[in-house]
């Protein structure tokens, strides 16, 4: 039964939050979503915005993403891969367990 599989998948995922800040440019959200999708990680919620940096006036991008990481995932490897991915794209990011 597909419904019970989905419920099982949701129950076996770990809630994490991701925060990203970067110079704004096209494709950042797509690249983030693709990173998580390729690893079987569900994006539960996403909020993003654009703003001007106070001192430089540069267009900036900010995103807060709630994700569900499969319980079977190796978190430290995922974190390392994510930070390397962010370094490659010049994104400032945090990946941490959802608090509360």
Buried (B, 14 or more C-beta within 10 A) or exposed (E): EEEEEEEEBEEEBBEBBBEBBBBBEEEBBEBBBEBBEEBEBBBBEBEBEEEEEEEEEEEBBBBBBBBBBBEEBEEEEBBEBBBEBBEEBEBEBBBEEEEE
